[in-house]
Amino acid sequence: MSLSDKISNKADELGGKAKEAAGAATGDDELRAEGKADQAESAIKGAVEDVKDAVGDAADKVKKAFGK
């Protein structure tokens, strides 16, 4: 995962937490749910990037093992 992707995901997560907190403070259930959804989306993006990184690392190891 690139640094810019990590920063973007963290910003989305923090924005989601802020929305959730604002919704909780004002009693706005829709805003709270939107914040939770933003956090979940950020977590999914992070998980996908982690899988991409793992696959890339595995491919590099295979290439190295075969001398390519």
NORFENKA-V67885 format. One record per residue. PHI is phi in radians with two decimals (* if undefined). NEAR is the number of other C-alpha atoms within 12 Angstrom. Layout:
BEGIN
phi = (PHI,PHI)
near = (NEAR,NEAR)
END
This chain:
BEGIN
phi = (*,-1.29,-1.06,-1.14,-1.14,-1.10,-1.13,-1.09,-1.12,-1.15,-1.09,-1.11,-1.09,-1.16,-1.09,-1.13,-1.12,-1.12,-1.10,-1.07,-1.14,-1.12,-1.12,-1.18,-1.21,-1.74,1.34,-1.60,-1.12,-1.15,-1.16,-1.08,-1.13,-1.11,-1.11,-1.12,-1.14,-1.08,-1.14,-1.13,-1.07,-1.09,-1.13,-1.15,-1.04,-1.10,-1.15,-1.11,-1.12,-1.10,-1.14,-1.03,-1.08,-1.13,-1.14,-1.09,-1.11,-1.14,-1.12,-1.10,-1.14,-1.15,-1.06,-1.13,-1.13,-1.69,1.22,-1.87)
near = (21,13,11,11,18,20,16,20,27,23,19,27,27,23,25,27,25,22,27,27,22,21,20,19,13,13,14,16,17,17,23,24,22,25,27,27,22,26,27,23,23,27,23,18,23,25,18,18,21,18,15,16,16,15,15,15,15,14,15,15,14,13,12,11,10,9,8,9)
END
